[in-house]
């Protein structure tokens, strides 16, 4: 028996609607399944990263212990009673005496468990300590950077006011009364600087003075003097360091003449640019054990440099040393494609006493 035309048409229509509903249902279920699979993948990755995070931290701590061992072994070498850039701890090849020490087998990349780490050690004694630097050192730094003479005393006294715990400000300095008048207001720290960037909070110090003329992340410093010439471009002075290049918040207080830059050495009373350059050049040779070439074995050995005057050598004996006692350790840890950078500050009191002062990661 033949179905009526309108009934057959209706059945076909119902079948089409059912097919569409089924397709929509399949699509929705596919989307839900895909979303669920993606979320599970993300959760699995997060769980793996959590495990990697813990492993990376232990890699970082292991790297710091490795660096402490290197610094201890370096101090044990009797033939090298100094710290210098040519030594293993600083990334150098090491001297003659190193070949007979445990440092001869030091690895730059250390594989450990499922990962590895690389290390970098930098001494903090290559700069002056901002918390203990006397006024003549601070004044000389500002003079060399080309700060106007009328601004030197206010800036120096503001730095000292920030560090000391006195309630009254020095002449042209600044305490809470000044900082509370700013927008937004804040308080004078009245304590040692922990991070050098705190200087940017001190009265009279801006980013140009902090970073110096050699930096490329800001407009050239307006405070620096420029030599007037007929050329279209102004000529910058040779001294282009900023406060960040000259000072550190944590060190023994003495500058290591084997690691300090020529700019840092010029902060010492009586040391001019020619002397500073000659001191740096003279320490660059290989140490033959005589003390006449290579790194300085004592501060008195700067007298071997013809350009250094007796007055300058006496000043260096007051402010300098050939050993470093505070170091920054950078550990780059890796597990597969997962990376983490760790920073630690360590002190070195002797070969057995090398405490970790701070430890954090970026």
Secondary structure, DSSP 4 states (H G I P E B T S, - for coil): -PPPHHHHHHHHHHHHHHHHHHHHHHHHHHHHHHHHHHHHHHHHHHHHHHHHHHHHHHHHHHHHHHHHHHHHHHHH-TT--S--TTSGGGTS---GGGGGSGGGG--SEEEETTEEEEEEEEEGGGSEETTT--HHHHHHHHHHTT--HHHHHHHHHHHHHHHS--SS--TT---HHHHTTSSS------S--SSGGGGGGSTT--HHHHH-TT-SSSSPPTTS-EE--SSSSPEEPS----HHHHEESSS-SSEETTT--HHHHTTSTT--HHHHHHHHHHTTS---SSSSSSS-SSGGGGGGSTT--HHHHHHHHHHEES---EEEEEEEEEETTEEEEEEEEEE-SSSS---EEEEEE-
